[in-house]
Amino acid sequence: MRKLLILSLVAMSWSFPARADDPALSLRELARPGRVLMLRHAHAPGFGDPPNFVIGDCSTQRNLDASGRAQARKLGARLRAAGLSNARVFSSQWCRALETARLLDLGPVESLPALNSFFGRPDDRERTLDALRTFLARLPVDGQPVILVTHQVVVTAFTEATPPSGGGSAFQIDGTRTPVWLGVIPIEAR
């Protein structure tokens, strides 16, 4: 009973659903074939985007600050140390997500509109999630690891969890539109 209570408190502190046996996944798991890491971009102060937001014009967007850039570099170093050195990296078209993806330094970054935020645009929600599910269903079950850098609203809609900045969930590709959830990545090194 006490172990269950402690695990519940740990899971709540991460704001993710947790498996009772291991809420935080070993980073080494991500280096295996067919793995996907869905990340929320690193720390970008503020909330939402300014009313004059334009994709491709970072001066109109909320961007990473120095702590967010350091957070992305540190996570990339931790992932490389765990054996993840050659991943396919996809990002939302928002500058803060693209910068996070580049600073991870895990491979060339491709923009993927299916990872774009729909915060403040609820009419885009189902179209975006459908495109993301279609993208995931097309990934090979034994392919190289994939990193997806996106936004809180996308991760929350997909996983029903709210990740902290720079946090995420890992999945195993299984050929369906809803890959198998494996767990959350620990925010600090374990």
FIKOL-462890 format. One record per atom (N, C-alpha, C): x, y, z; atom name; residue in three letters. Coordinates in nm, 4 decimals. Atoms other than C-alpha are relative to their C-alpha. Layout:
N
X,Y,Z,CA,ALA;
...
// end
This chain:
190
0.0818,-0.1185,0.0000,N,MET;
0.0000,0.0000,0.0000,CA,MET;
0.0871,0.1262,0.0000,C,MET;
-0.0881,-0.1161,-0.0085,N,ARG;
0.2804,0.2432,0.0910,CA,ARG;
0.0726,0.0217,-0.1327,C,ARG;
-0.0684,-0.0108,0.1289,N,LYS;
0.4665,0.1669,-0.2353,CA,LYS;
-0.0939,0.0613,-0.1041,C,LYS;
0.0972,-0.0534,0.0937,N,LEU;
0.1492,0.2407,-0.4340,CA,LEU;
-0.0218,0.1490,0.0242,C,LEU;
0.0172,-0.1411,-0.0325,N,LEU;
0.1036,0.5734,-0.2532,CA,LEU;
0.1191,0.0821,-0.0483,C,LEU;
-0.1209,-0.0707,0.0433,N,ILE;
0.4648,0.6773,-0.3220,CA,ILE;
0.0029,0.0105,-0.1519,C,ILE;
0.0021,-0.0038,0.1456,N,LEU;
0.4358,0.5828,-0.6893,CA,LEU;
-0.1057,0.0968,-0.0519,C,LEU;
0.1054,-0.0933,0.0409,N,SER;
0.1110,0.7795,-0.7159,CA,SER;
0.0453,0.1439,0.0154,C,SER;
-0.0489,-0.1356,-0.0223,N,LEU;
0.2739,1.0892,-0.5694,CA,LEU;
0.1070,0.0378,-0.1022,C,LEU;
-0.1018,-0.0261,0.1014,N,VAL;
0.5714,1.0591,-0.8056,CA,VAL;
-0.0663,0.0271,-0.1344,C,VAL;
0.0693,-0.0184,0.1276,N,ALA;
0.3385,1.0232,-1.1031,CA,ALA;
-0.0702,0.1351,-0.0056,C,ALA;
0.0679,-0.1292,-0.0019,N,MET;
0.1376,1.3284,-0.9990,CA,MET;
0.0999,0.1139,-0.0139,C,MET;
-0.0994,-0.1075,0.0093,N,SER;
0.4553,1.5353,-0.9651,CA,SER;
0.0483,0.0178,-0.1425,C,SER;
-0.0387,-0.0103,0.1399,N,TRP;
0.5347,1.4590,-1.3309,CA,TRP;
-0.1161,0.0441,-0.0874,C,TRP;
0.1210,-0.0339,0.0752,N,SER;
0.1774,1.5352,-1.4411,CA,SER;
-0.0204,-0.0938,-0.1187,C,SER;
0.0189,0.1013,0.1030,N,PHE;
0.1778,1.2170,-1.6492,CA,PHE;
-0.0702,-0.1203,0.0607,C,PHE;
0.0473,0.1269,-0.0503,N,PRO;
-0.0135,0.8943,-1.6211,CA,PRO;
0.1211,-0.0908,0.0204,C,PRO;
-0.1155,0.0847,-0.0274,N,ALA;
0.2212,0.6344,-1.4738,CA,ALA;
-0.0407,-0.1458,0.0045,C,ALA;
0.0199,0.1422,-0.0205,N,ARG;
0.2504,0.2608,-1.4933,CA,ARG;
0.0379,-0.0271,0.1437,C,ARG;
-0.0259,0.0258,-0.1414,N,ALA;
0.2419,0.1252,-1.1415,CA,ALA;
0.1379,-0.0592,0.0242,C,ALA;
-0.1288,0.0658,-0.0224,N,ASP;
0.5626,-0.0743,-1.1938,CA,ASP;
0.1204,0.0895,-0.0319,C,ASP;
-0.1141,-0.0840,0.0350,N,ASP;
0.7849,0.1984,-1.3488,CA,ASP;
-0.0484,0.1256,-0.0709,C,ASP;
0.0540,-0.1188,0.0651,N,PRO;
0.6526,0.5493,-1.4112,CA,PRO;
0.1005,0.0712,-0.0893,C,PRO;
-0.1010,-0.0664,0.0828,N,ALA;
0.9823,0.6802,-1.5525,CA,ALA;
0.0774,-0.1046,-0.0787,C,ALA;
-0.0631,0.0937,0.0919,N,LEU;
1.1266,0.5015,-1.8507,CA,LEU;
0.1505,0.0253,-0.0062,C,LEU;
-0.1438,-0.0164,0.0214,N,SER;
1.4986,0.4394,-1.8874,CA,SER;
0.0223,0.0626,-0.1369,C,SER;
-0.0296,-0.0643,0.1283,N,LEU;
1.6392,0.6626,-2.1588,CA,LEU;
0.0576,-0.0989,-0.1004,C,LEU;
-0.0568,0.1005,0.0910,N,ARG;
1.8181,0.3578,-2.3039,CA,ARG;
-0.1081,-0.0675,-0.0850,C,ARG;
0.1121,0.0590,0.0739,N,GLU;
1.4779,0.2250,-2.4108,CA,GLU;
-0.0238,0.0739,-0.1316,C,GLU;
0.0272,-0.0820,0.1179,N,LEU;
1.4566,0.5099,-2.6636,CA,LEU;
0.0936,-0.0289,-0.1163,C,LEU;
-0.0962,0.0297,0.1066,N,ALA;
1.7600,0.3888,-2.8605,CA,ALA;
-0.0390,-0.1260,-0.0779,C,ALA;
0.0418,0.1225,0.0672,N,ARG;
1.5792,0.0677,-2.9585,CA,ARG;
-0.0806,0.0318,-0.1264,C,ARG;
0.0781,-0.0230,0.1224,N,PRO;
1.4205,0.0323,-3.3059,CA,PRO;
-0.1494,0.0148,0.0305,C,PRO;
0.1446,-0.0152,-0.0110,N,GLY;
1.0609,0.1431,-3.3449,CA,GLY;
-0.0463,0.0859,0.1160,C,GLY;
0.0376,-0.0841,-0.1140,N,ARG;
1.0664,0.3932,-3.0580,CA,ARG;
-0.0243,0.1431,-0.0461,C,ARG;
0.0327,-0.1394,0.0258,N,VAL;
0.9125,0.7393,-3.0666,CA,VAL;
-0.0009,0.0738,0.1324,C,VAL;
0.0031,-0.0881,-0.1163,N,LEU;
0.9730,1.0156,-2.8159,CA,LEU;
-0.0752,0.1255,-0.0408,C,LEU;
0.0795,-0.1193,0.0251,N,MET;
0.7039,1.2847,-2.8175,CA,MET;
0.0300,0.0997,0.1112,C,MET;
-0.0452,-0.1000,-0.0965,N,LEU;
0.8472,1.5935,-2.6460,CA,LEU;
-0.0783,0.1292,-0.0099,C,LEU;
0.0439,-0.1389,-0.0033,N,ARG;
0.7033,1.9223,-2.5385,CA,ARG;
0.1270,0.0845,-0.0155,C,ARG;
-0.1169,-0.0857,0.0184,N,HIS;
0.9405,2.1998,-2.6500,CA,HIS;
0.0554,0.0437,0.1354,C,HIS;
-0.0656,-0.0453,-0.1230,N,ALA;
1.1872,2.3295,-2.3902,CA,ALA;
-0.0622,0.1321,0.0474,C,ALA;
0.0599,-0.1163,-0.0666,N,HIS;
1.1122,2.6243,-2.1615,CA,HIS;
0.0000,0.1253,-0.0881,C,HIS;
0.0212,-0.1257,0.0727,N,ALA;
0.9729,2.9302,-2.3419,CA,ALA;
-0.0949,0.0824,0.0861,C,ALA;
0.0838,-0.0759,-0.0935,N,PRO;
0.8441,3.1924,-2.0962,CA,PRO;
-0.1274,0.0536,-0.0650,C,PRO;
0.1264,-0.0547,0.0468,N,GLY;
0.4857,3.3055,-2.1286,CA,GLY;
-0.1038,-0.1080,-0.0227,C,GLY;
0.1161,0.0867,0.0187,N,PHE;
0.1622,3.1505,-2.2419,CA,PHE;
-0.0589,0.0289,-0.1371,C,PHE;
0.0565,-0.0210,0.1329,N,GLY;
0.0297,3.0981,-2.5945,CA,GLY;
0.0947,0.0802,-0.0879,C,GLY;
-0.0781,-0.0838,0.0905,N,ASP;
0.1460,3.3278,-2.8715,CA,ASP;
-0.0652,0.1369,-0.0117,C,ASP;
0.0551,-0.1340,0.0180,N,PRO;
0.1051,3.7003,-2.9357,CA,PRO;
-0.1039,0.0017,-0.1130,C,PRO;
0.1032,-0.0068,0.1044,N,PRO;
-0.1900,3.8085,-3.1541,CA,PRO;
0.0572,0.0147,-0.1410,C,PRO;
-0.0601,-0.0192,0.1327,N,ASN;
0.0495,3.8949,-3.4412,CA,ASN;
0.0878,-0.1176,-0.0426,C,ASN;
-0.0790,0.1204,0.0270,N,PHE;
0.1973,3.5414,-3.4478,CA,PHE;
0.0005,-0.0344,-0.1496,C,PHE;
-0.0172,0.0429,0.1383,N,VAL;
0.3358,3.4356,-3.7883,CA,VAL;
0.0988,-0.1162,-0.0002,C,VAL;
-0.0924,0.1133,0.0140,N,ILE;
0.4849,3.0925,-3.8610,CA,ILE;
0.1160,0.0467,-0.0881,C,ILE;
-0.1164,-0.0369,0.0775,N,GLY;
0.8399,3.1442,-3.9845,CA,GLY;
0.0606,0.1337,0.0402,C,GLY;
-0.0532,-0.1281,-0.0477,N,ASP;
0.8853,3.4826,-3.8145,CA,ASP;
0.0130,-0.0081,0.1518,C,ASP;
-0.0217,0.0219,-0.1431,N,CYS;
1.0392,3.4154,-3.4749,CA,CYS;
-0.0198,0.1261,0.0828,C,CYS;
0.0190,-0.1242,-0.0763,N,SER;
1.0125,3.7829,-3.3756,CA,SER;
-0.1451,0.0195,0.0417,C,SER;
0.1420,-0.0114,-0.0354,N,THR;
0.6336,3.7378,-3.3583,CA,THR;
-0.0442,-0.1101,0.0961,C,THR;
0.0349,0.1188,-0.0787,N,GLN;
0.6468,3.4244,-3.1395,CA,GLN;
0.0614,0.0033,0.1397,C,GLN;
-0.0611,0.0274,-0.1298,N,ARG;
0.7160,3.3163,-2.7860,CA,ARG;
0.1141,-0.0968,-0.0280,C,ARG;
-0.1185,0.0795,0.0330,N,ASN;
1.0684,3.1692,-2.7961,CA,ASN;
0.0676,-0.0553,0.1251,C,ASN;
-0.0786,0.0536,-0.1105,N,LEU;
1.3081,2.9685,-2.5814,CA,LEU;
0.0807,0.1124,0.0635,C,LEU;
-0.0931,-0.0902,-0.0679,N,ASP;
1.4994,3.1612,-2.3195,CA,ASP;
0.1291,-0.0780,0.0245,C,ASP;
-0.1292,0.0664,-0.0253,N,ALA;
1.8520,3.0772,-2.2005,CA,ALA;
-0.0197,-0.1310,0.0743,C,ALA;
0.0213,0.1255,-0.0738,N,SER;
1.7184,2.8166,-1.9574,CA,SER;
-0.0614,-0.1060,-0.0903,C,SER;
0.0577,0.0949,0.0948,N,GLY;
1.5138,2.6548,-2.2359,CA,GLY;
0.1043,-0.0567,-0.0953,C,GLY;
-0.1079,0.0488,0.0876,N,ARG;
1.8157,2.6361,-2.4651,CA,ARG;
0.0916,-0.0961,0.0756,C,ARG;
-0.0839,0.0896,-0.0813,N,ALA;
2.0235,2.4838,-2.1838,CA,ALA;
-0.0728,-0.1319,0.0262,C,ALA;
0.0801,0.1206,-0.0245,N,GLN;
1.7406,2.2393,-2.1083,CA,GLN;
0.0031,-0.0918,-0.1222,C,GLN;
-0.0009,0.0812,0.1221,N,ALA;
1.7293,2.1215,-2.4719,CA,ALA;
0.1370,-0.0635,-0.0229,C,ALA;
-0.1358,0.0559,0.0169,N,ARG;
2.1083,2.0805,-2.4924,CA,ARG;
0.0252,-0.1133,0.0990,C,ARG;
-0.0223,0.1006,-0.1043,N,LYS;
2.1148,1.8861,-2.1642,CA,LYS;
-0.0769,-0.1285,-0.0323,C,LYS;
0.0773,0.1191,0.0358,N,LEU;
1.8363,1.6512,-2.2754,CA,LEU;
0.0649,-0.0717,-0.1173,C,LEU;
-0.0681,0.0624,0.1136,N,GLY;
2.0139,1.5912,-2.6060,CA,GLY;
0.1241,-0.0755,0.0437,C,GLY;
-0.1208,0.0675,-0.0508,N,ALA;
2.3373,1.5069,-2.4212,CA,ALA;
-0.0381,-0.1267,0.0757,C,ALA;
0.0446,0.1192,-0.0744,N,ARG;
2.1497,1.2671,-2.1915,CA,ARG;
-0.0463,-0.1098,-0.0949,C,ARG;
0.0470,0.0993,0.0962,N,LEU;
1.9840,1.0964,-2.4883,CA,LEU;
0.1161,-0.0619,-0.0775,C,LEU;
-0.1181,0.0553,0.0680,N,ARG;
2.3167,1.0609,-2.6730,CA,ARG;
0.0766,-0.0942,0.0929,C,ARG;
-0.0702,0.0847,-0.0970,N,ALA;
2.4772,0.9199,-2.3563,CA,ALA;
-0.0727,-0.1331,0.0204,C,ALA;
0.0789,0.1230,-0.0144,N,ALA;
2.1956,0.6629,-2.3438,CA,ALA;
-0.0004,-0.0835,-0.1277,C,ALA;
-0.0123,0.0786,0.1221,N,GLY;
2.2811,0.5463,-2.6971,CA,GLY;
-0.0851,0.0483,-0.1157,C,GLY;
0.0848,-0.0528,0.1076,N,LEU;
2.0401,0.7559,-2.9038,CA,LEU;
0.0795,0.1055,-0.0754,C,LEU;
-0.0875,-0.0922,0.0712,N,SER;
2.2744,0.9110,-3.1584,CA,SER;
-0.0451,0.0275,-0.1426,C,SER;
0.0432,-0.0164,0.1382,N,ASN;
2.0985,0.8726,-3.4920,CA,ASN;
-0.1507,-0.0176,-0.0078,C,ASN;
0.1461,0.0059,0.0011,N,ALA;
1.7307,0.9582,-3.4790,CA,ALA;
-0.0542,0.0825,-0.1154,C,ALA;
0.0743,-0.0878,0.0896,N,ARG;
1.4807,1.0970,-3.7235,CA,ARG;
-0.0669,0.1022,0.0907,C,ARG;
0.0505,-0.1057,-0.0871,N,VAL;
1.3824,1.4329,-3.5725,CA,VAL;
-0.0986,0.0861,-0.0781,C,VAL;
0.1055,-0.0807,0.0605,N,PHE;
1.0575,1.6105,-3.6562,CA,PHE;
-0.0444,0.1046,0.1015,C,PHE;
0.0397,-0.1090,-0.0880,N,SER;
0.9301,1.9383,-3.5184,CA,SER;
-0.1213,0.0736,-0.0548,C,SER;
0.1016,-0.0988,0.0341,N,SER;
0.6339,2.1668,-3.5150,CA,SER;
0.0687,0.1128,-0.0766,C,SER;
-0.0558,-0.1114,0.0756,N,GLN;
0.6829,2.4710,-3.7370,CA,GLN;
0.0240,0.1235,0.0869,C,GLN;
-0.0220,-0.1117,-0.0915,N,TRP;
0.6892,2.7025,-3.4317,CA,TRP;
0.1493,0.0093,0.0322,C,TRP;
-0.1432,-0.0219,-0.0233,N,CYS;
1.0332,2.8555,-3.3662,CA,CYS;
0.0503,-0.0670,0.1270,C,CYS;
-0.0467,0.0590,-0.1260,N,ARG;
1.0528,2.7333,-3.0044,CA,ARG;
0.0137,-0.1514,-0.0104,C,ARG;
-0.0108,0.1449,0.0207,N,ALA;
0.9926,2.3738,-3.1144,CA,ALA;
0.1173,-0.0323,-0.0919,C,ALA;
-0.1124,0.0224,0.0920,N,LEU;
1.2360,2.3937,-3.4057,CA,LEU;
0.1337,0.0203,0.0704,C,LEU;
-0.1252,-0.0239,-0.0713,N,GLU;
1.5048,2.5415,-3.1816,CA,GLU;
0.0283,-0.1128,0.0989,C,GLU;
-0.0179,0.1140,-0.0913,N,THR;
1.4482,2.2698,-2.9209,CA,THR;
0.0537,-0.1199,-0.0767,C,THR;
-0.0398,0.1164,0.0801,N,ALA;
1.4781,2.0019,-3.1904,CA,ALA;
0.1444,0.0115,-0.0476,C,ALA;
-0.1378,-0.0188,0.0480,N,ARG;
1.7998,2.1493,-3.3304,CA,ARG;
0.1007,-0.0122,0.1141,C,ARG;
-0.0928,0.0029,-0.1133,N,LEU;
1.9587,2.1920,-2.9873,CA,LEU;
0.0154,-0.1396,0.0601,C,LEU;
-0.0166,0.1395,-0.0446,N,LEU;
1.8954,1.8240,-2.9056,CA,LEU;
0.1207,-0.0627,-0.0693,C,LEU;
-0.1145,0.0468,0.0776,N,ASP;
2.1585,1.7563,-3.1756,CA,ASP;
-0.0014,-0.1522,-0.0168,C,ASP;
0.0155,0.1435,0.0182,N,LEU;
2.0260,1.4089,-3.2531,CA,LEU;
-0.0177,-0.0402,-0.1459,C,LEU;
0.0169,0.0280,0.1412,N,GLY;
1.9906,1.4384,-3.6295,CA,GLY;
-0.0605,0.1206,-0.0685,C,GLY;
0.0608,-0.1104,0.0743,N,PRO;
1.8644,1.6663,-3.9066,CA,PRO;
-0.1465,0.0163,0.0424,C,PRO;
0.1366,-0.0304,-0.0442,N,VAL;
1.5351,1.8375,-3.8177,CA,VAL;
-0.0881,0.0298,-0.1198,C,VAL;
0.1000,-0.0249,0.1036,N,GLU;
1.2328,1.8253,-4.0461,CA,GLU;
-0.1241,0.0580,0.0657,C,GLU;
0.1250,-0.0525,-0.0547,N,SER;
0.9257,2.0399,-3.9864,CA,SER;
-0.1145,-0.0921,-0.0413,C,SER;
0.1143,0.0876,0.0225,N,LEU;
0.6006,1.8456,-3.9600,CA,LEU;
-0.1252,0.0721,0.0508,C,LEU;
0.1192,-0.0730,-0.0414,N,PRO;
0.2724,2.0431,-3.9584,CA,PRO;
-0.0924,-0.0788,0.0940,C,PRO;
0.0824,0.0819,-0.0900,N,ALA;
0.1033,1.7504,-3.7790,CA,ALA;
0.0394,0.0167,0.1463,C,ALA;
-0.0441,-0.0263,-0.1373,N,LEU;
0.2983,1.8627,-3.4697,CA,LEU;
-0.0303,0.1436,0.0427,C,LEU;
0.0288,-0.1399,-0.0314,N,ASN;
0.1793,2.2249,-3.4833,CA,ASN;
-0.1024,0.0127,0.1123,C,ASN;
0.0930,-0.0289,-0.1091,N,SER;
-0.0034,2.3734,-3.1873,CA,SER;
-0.1368,0.0382,-0.0547,C,SER;
0.1345,-0.0481,0.0329,N,PHE;
-0.3774,2.4241,-3.2002,CA,PHE;
-0.0573,0.0789,0.1176,C,PHE;
0.0418,-0.0839,-0.1119,N,PHE;
-0.3875,2.6308,-2.8810,CA,PHE;
-0.0643,0.1275,-0.0553,C,PHE;
0.0707,-0.1176,0.0489,N,GLY;
-0.6413,2.9073,-2.9391,CA,GLY;
-0.0685,-0.0222,-0.1337,C,GLY;
0.0626,0.0350,0.1278,N,ARG;
-0.7565,2.7314,-3.2590,CA,ARG;
-0.0623,-0.1388,0.0117,C,ARG;
0.0577,0.1335,-0.0240,N,PRO;
-0.9810,2.4447,-3.1435,CA,PRO;
-0.0517,-0.0682,-0.1266,C,PRO;
0.0467,0.0617,0.1246,N,ASP;
-1.1099,2.3916,-3.4979,CA,ASP;
0.1095,-0.0809,-0.0688,C,ASP;
-0.1121,0.0725,0.0597,N,ASP;
-0.7610,2.2655,-3.5934,CA,ASP;
0.0333,-0.1294,0.0749,C,ASP;
-0.0375,0.1116,-0.0887,N,ARG;
-0.7480,2.0049,-3.3129,CA,ARG;
-0.0120,-0.1362,-0.0695,C,ARG;
0.0212,0.1343,0.0562,N,GLU;
-0.8985,1.6981,-3.4854,CA,GLU;
0.0803,-0.0219,-0.1276,C,GLU;
-0.0790,0.0126,0.1236,N,ARG;
-0.7290,1.7669,-3.8204,CA,ARG;
0.1466,-0.0252,0.0339,C,ARG;
-0.1401,0.0163,-0.0399,N,THR;
-0.3894,1.7995,-3.6495,CA,THR;
0.0239,-0.1384,0.0587,C,THR;
-0.0173,0.1319,-0.0625,N,LEU;
-0.4346,1.4874,-3.4370,CA,LEU;
-0.0166,-0.1128,-0.1003,C,LEU;
0.0179,0.1019,0.1036,N,ASP;
-0.5601,1.2872,-3.7344,CA,ASP;
0.1265,-0.0108,-0.0853,C,ASP;
-0.1240,0.0004,0.0794,N,ALA;
-0.2519,1.3903,-3.9359,CA,ALA;
0.1142,-0.0637,0.0790,C,ALA;
-0.1044,0.0605,-0.0834,N,LEU;
-0.0256,1.2937,-3.6439,CA,LEU;
-0.0184,-0.1505,0.0093,C,LEU;
0.0260,0.1451,-0.0076,N,ARG;
-0.1913,0.9522,-3.6063,CA,ARG;
0.0338,-0.0689,-0.1331,C,ARG;
-0.0332,0.0555,0.1318,N,THR;
-0.1574,0.8911,-3.9818,CA,THR;
0.1511,-0.0086,-0.0168,C,THR;
-0.1463,0.0004,0.0060,N,PHE;
0.2121,0.9873,-3.9655,CA,PHE;
0.0564,-0.1158,0.0819,C,PHE;
-0.0496,0.1073,-0.0875,N,LEU;
0.2706,0.7474,-3.6731,CA,LEU;
-0.0294,-0.1381,-0.0566,C,LEU;
0.0369,0.1305,0.0570,N,ALA;
0.0883,0.4603,-3.8482,CA,ALA;
0.0909,-0.0386,-0.1162,C,ALA;
-0.0870,0.0265,0.1154,N,ARG;
0.3261,0.4943,-4.1442,CA,ARG;
0.1447,-0.0272,0.0382,C,ARG;
-0.1381,0.0249,-0.0421,N,LEU;
0.6449,0.4627,-3.9390,CA,LEU;
0.0257,-0.1502,0.0068,C,LEU;
-0.0308,0.1444,-0.0064,N,PRO;
0.8195,0.1230,-3.9674,CA,PRO;
0.0144,-0.0460,0.1452,C,PRO;
-0.0031,0.0512,-0.1375,N,VAL;
0.7843,-0.0907,-3.6541,CA,VAL;
0.1414,-0.0300,0.0465,C,VAL;
-0.1384,0.0287,-0.0368,N,ASP;
1.1572,-0.1678,-3.6650,CA,ASP;
0.0951,0.1103,-0.0487,C,ASP;
-0.0799,-0.1106,0.0508,N,GLY;
1.2769,0.1716,-3.7905,CA,GLY;
0.0829,0.0670,0.1082,C,GLY;
-0.0838,-0.0731,-0.0946,N,GLN;
1.5292,0.4054,-3.6344,CA,GLN;
-0.0881,0.0832,0.0927,C,GLN;
0.0785,-0.0800,-0.0946,N,PRO;
1.4127,0.6011,-3.3290,CA,PRO;
-0.0421,0.1335,-0.0613,C,PRO;
0.0576,-0.1247,0.0494,N,VAL;
1.1975,0.9081,-3.3943,CA,VAL;
-0.0235,0.0931,0.1187,C,VAL;
0.0252,-0.1041,-0.0995,N,ILE;
1.1880,1.2307,-3.1930,CA,ILE;
-0.1010,0.0964,-0.0596,C,ILE;
0.1019,-0.0955,0.0426,N,LEU;
0.8784,1.4509,-3.2225,CA,LEU;
-0.0012,0.1146,0.1001,C,LEU;
0.0020,-0.1157,-0.0894,N,VAL;
0.9055,1.8019,-3.0774,CA,VAL;
-0.1241,0.0813,-0.0327,C,VAL;
0.1300,-0.0610,0.0210,N,THR;
0.5670,1.9596,-3.0303,CA,THR;
-0.0363,0.0897,0.1179,C,THR;
0.0519,-0.0932,-0.1003,N,HIS;
0.3518,2.1552,-2.7843,CA,HIS;
-0.0840,-0.0742,0.1037,C,HIS;
0.0766,0.0592,-0.1097,N,GLN;
0.1736,2.0863,-2.4578,CA,GLN;
-0.1378,-0.0457,-0.0459,C,GLN;
0.1364,0.0377,0.0385,N,VAL;
-0.1722,2.0845,-2.6206,CA,VAL;
-0.0020,-0.1252,-0.0862,C,VAL;
-0.0056,0.1190,0.0858,N,VAL;
-0.0669,1.8226,-2.8757,CA,VAL;
0.0305,-0.1233,0.0841,C,VAL;
-0.0340,0.1146,-0.0848,N,VAL;
0.0986,1.5942,-2.6195,CA,VAL;
-0.1182,-0.0350,0.0897,C,VAL;
0.1133,0.0243,-0.0887,N,THR;
-0.1952,1.6348,-2.3817,CA,THR;
-0.1151,-0.0659,-0.0741,C,THR;
0.1085,0.0594,0.0779,N,ALA;
-0.4504,1.5569,-2.6530,CA,ALA;
0.0316,-0.1433,-0.0403,C,ALA;
-0.0395,0.1336,0.0444,N,PHE;
-0.2523,1.2534,-2.7644,CA,PHE;
0.0123,-0.0978,0.1159,C,PHE;
-0.0282,0.0905,-0.1121,N,THR;
-0.1620,1.1126,-2.4222,CA,THR;
-0.0918,0.0197,0.1193,C,THR;
0.0837,-0.0370,-0.1138,N,GLU;
-0.4196,1.2748,-2.1904,CA,GLU;
0.0851,0.0320,0.1228,C,GLU;
-0.0907,-0.0397,-0.1070,N,ALA;
-0.1246,1.3982,-1.9823,CA,ALA;
0.0571,0.1374,-0.0338,C,ALA;
-0.0575,-0.1334,0.0208,N,THR;
0.0363,1.7396,-1.9360,CA,THR;
0.1478,-0.0047,0.0355,C,THR;
-0.1433,0.0078,-0.0274,N,PRO;
0.4147,1.7257,-1.9744,CA,PRO;
0.0572,0.1352,0.0407,C,PRO;
-0.0706,-0.1253,-0.0270,N,PRO;
0.6459,1.9854,-1.8247,CA,PRO;
0.0818,0.0387,-0.1231,C,PRO;
-0.0863,-0.0418,0.1106,N,SER;
0.8604,2.1898,-2.0650,CA,SER;
0.1188,-0.0951,-0.0095,C,SER;
-0.1108,0.0922,0.0203,N,GLY;
1.1191,1.9544,-2.2154,CA,GLY;
-0.0313,-0.1427,0.0419,C,GLY;
0.0387,0.1350,-0.0406,N,GLY;
0.9271,1.6493,-2.0896,CA,GLY;
-0.0717,-0.0712,-0.1123,C,GLY;
0.0686,0.0729,0.1054,N,GLY;
0.7705,1.3763,-2.2935,CA,GLY;
-0.0309,-0.1429,0.0343,C,GLY;
0.0389,0.1393,-0.0104,N,SER;
0.6362,1.0294,-2.3431,CA,SER;
0.0627,-0.0805,-0.1126,C,SER;
-0.0578,0.0912,0.0986,N,ALA;
0.7849,0.7325,-2.5249,CA,ALA;
-0.1044,-0.1009,-0.0438,C,ALA;
0.0935,0.0939,0.0596,N,PHE;
0.5958,0.4999,-2.7548,CA,PHE;
0.0756,-0.1035,-0.0814,C,PHE;
-0.0498,0.1037,0.0889,N,GLN;
0.6584,0.1775,-2.9426,CA,GLN;
-0.0917,-0.0036,-0.1206,C,GLN;
0.0784,0.0046,0.1232,N,ILE;
0.5453,0.1864,-3.3043,CA,ILE;
-0.0496,-0.1427,-0.0201,C,ILE;
0.0564,0.1338,0.0195,N,ASP;
0.3107,-0.1029,-3.3761,CA,ASP;
-0.0819,-0.0110,-0.1283,C,ASP;
0.0714,0.0051,0.1267,N,GLY;
0.1719,-0.0191,-3.7212,CA,GLY;
-0.1415,0.0536,0.0066,C,GLY;
0.1344,-0.0562,-0.0123,N,THR;
-0.1453,0.1414,-3.5854,CA,THR;
0.0100,0.1513,0.0178,C,THR;
0.0058,-0.1449,-0.0206,N,ARG;
-0.2562,0.5017,-3.5430,CA,ARG;
0.0178,0.0388,0.1470,C,ARG;
-0.0204,-0.0264,-0.1432,N,THR;
-0.2128,0.4694,-3.1656,CA,THR;
0.1093,-0.0924,0.0517,C,THR;
-0.1091,0.0861,-0.0464,N,PRO;
0.1326,0.3299,-3.0812,CA,PRO;
-0.0095,-0.0270,0.1499,C,PRO;
0.0041,0.0440,-0.1396,N,VAL;
0.1914,0.1580,-2.7489,CA,VAL;
0.0780,0.0975,0.0873,C,VAL;
-0.0666,-0.0905,-0.0941,N,TRP;
0.2689,0.4010,-2.4665,CA,TRP;
0.0910,-0.0816,0.0906,C,TRP;
-0.0977,0.0707,-0.0818,N,LEU;
0.5838,0.2905,-2.2817,CA,LEU;
0.0257,0.0677,0.1340,C,LEU;
-0.0252,-0.0722,-0.1229,N,GLY;
0.6222,0.5612,-2.0175,CA,GLY;
0.0487,0.1401,-0.0282,C,GLY;
-0.0504,-0.1369,0.0113,N,VAL;
0.7560,0.9078,-1.9514,CA,VAL;
0.1519,-0.0015,0.0131,C,VAL;
-0.1443,-0.0118,-0.0197,N,ILE;
1.1150,1.0186,-1.9754,CA,ILE;
0.0212,0.0805,0.1272,C,ILE;
-0.0288,-0.0764,-0.1215,N,PRO;
1.2646,1.1387,-1.6502,CA,PRO;
0.0559,0.1365,-0.0375,C,PRO;
-0.0475,-0.1342,0.0298,N,ILE;
1.3276,1.5132,-1.6442,CA,ILE;
0.1464,0.0147,0.0387,C,ILE;
-0.1412,-0.0026,-0.0443,N,GLU;
1.6539,1.4751,-1.4505,CA,GLU;
0.0612,-0.1370,-0.0224,C,GLU;
-0.0687,0.1273,0.0231,N,ALA;
1.9137,1.2063,-1.5107,CA,ALA;
-0.0246,-0.0942,0.1162,C,ALA;
0.0221,0.1034,-0.1026,N,ARG;
1.8514,0.8821,-1.3258,CA,ARG;
0.1246,-0.0820,0.0158,C,ARG;
// end
